[in-house]
Amino acid sequence: MGYIEELYFRIADYLDYEGIYKRNGKYRCINPNHVDEVPSMKVYEDHAYCFGCNSWYNTITAYMTIHNCDRETAIRELCEIFKISQPVSRALIEEARYVLAKTLDILRSVKFDAKAYEYLQSKGVSPKLAKQYGVVPFVEEIIREMCRKHPDASALVGLDKIFTDGILFTVFSVDSSPIAFVARNFSLEPKFRNPANNALYNKSYELYGQHLVAGFKSVMLVEGYSDALVAWTKGKHNVLALGGTQINSNTIARLRSLGVKNVAICLDGDQTGKTCTLTALSKLQDANFSVYVGLLQDGMDPDEYFAKDAKIPIYHPEVAVYKMTQDLELACEYVNLQDASRAVDRLAEVANVSAERVAILIANKIYADSAILRREIEALTEKQQRLRIYKEAFDSVKSKIQTAGIVDFDI
């Protein structure tokens, strides 16, 4: 099924989206010349027909009628509403690449205004370094002129919809080509505005800084674009920004394609950052990355550490979870089974409990679904015998690690 045909089959969804009055299975006619007091337009699989005025509509012509626009605009807007991808010609994609590169080149030659300069200064970033990494002023006249000269290519990458009272962060592809401008507003809301997904850019897949990490096996994931920017100016080029707090299957696919093996999650030090860290940790562990967690002081962001050249404390996952939650049972759920015996010692030290207690908790988590082991444990009455079974489940408890889980992560 092509995308036009797919739009046709969304006629009922579209009328509902517009809030067209419906009664007894029929919609009020959208013909502006028909006063349809008793709804008389019936919707079929791929079109709508009004028995009152004999008007016929598919989804596209319905949009054109309601919004008084041309067919091309209707198709583009409907595809955005229903998240349907339009086929894009190779020529248009190449033109869009040129438009983004040319726009970036022109904006790099423009001076930052006072507000932008003050913002960069607050981050400890010079205007020259900012532009080197693709952070540029927003100049409406330049953007609009580019849209006038290249209307289709500009629309494809959302250049025609950019407006901000702040600055622009450039997202680069792995091969260092600009693929999107992200607006960083100073007083407008939301604080950051990303373009819609398109043929060049998909926010859930692209990582800010992915063009800088070639050859790195270890990376740090941060939330904000400014976090990564400040890190880069300090020579830390294996810091990637999510542009938010969410990690999904596309993020994981991108990390794999970059050859990453070790990931340190370092989200903001607020409650949202801590909650999202737990979710991200589970997803990355399930994807078989070696995962660590950077813990910030409450309310602090990574860029504040980077700006001061301060070292972010990075921990093994189970230790980080305990420090965030003070929940020993929850912390045990994040133990790397290949490092279980060492994890016992780390948790025992940081939680100030016996290694035997941690061993029992971890074994319960690991073997909760093992009926054979459960029956064997339930059959034992002596404490020492029970502990022996738990210990043997993961090659016994070994000597304590005195550093309480702090990792010397390559960052």
MOCORQUI-V293346 format. One line per field, one symbol per residue. psi: psi as a letter, one per 30 degrees, with the letter a starting at -180 (. if undefined). burial: I if it has 9 or more other C-alpha atoms within 8 Angstrom, else O. A space follows every 10 residues. Layout:
BEGIN
psi->???
burial->???
END
This chain:
BEGIN
psi->kleeeeeegg eeeeeeefgk kkkhgllkkg jfgjjiejkg jkkaeglkkk feggkkkaee feeeeeghll eeeeeeeeee eghkkkkkle eeeeeeeeee eeeeeefffk kkaeeeeeee effgkleeee eeggjllkje eeeeeeeeei eeeeeeggef gkklgblkkk kkleggkkfl kkkjkeflkl ekjlllkaff kjefekkjgf ffgkfkfklk kleleeeeee eefggighkk kfhafkkaee eeeeeeffgk ekkjkillgl eeeeefeeee eeeeefgglj klkkklkkfl lefeeeeggk kkkklkeeee eeeefgjeee effgkjffge eeeeeeeeee fhlkeeeeee eeeeeegfgj eeeeeeeffk ekeeeeeeee effhhlkalk kfghgkkiki .
burial->OOIOOIIIII IOOIIOOOOI OIOOOIIIIO OOOOOIOOII IIIOOIIIII IOOOOOIIII IIIIIOOOIO IOOIIOOIIO OOOOOOOOOO OIIOIIIOII IOIIOIIIOO OIOOOIIOOI IOIOIOIOII IOOIIIIIOO OIIIOIIOOI IOIIIIIIII OOOIIIIIII IIIOOOIIII IIIIIOOOOO IIIOIOOIII IIOOIIIIII IOIOOIOIII IIIIIOIIII IIIIOIIIII IIIOIOIOOI IIIIIIOIII IIIIIIIIII OOIIOIIIOI IIIIIOOOII IIIIIIOOOI IIIIIIIOOO OIIIIIIIII IIOOOOOIOI IIIIIOOOOI IIIIIIIIIO IOOOIOOIII IIIOIOIIOO OOOIOOIOOI OOOOIIIOII IOOIOOIOOO IOOIIIOOOO O
END
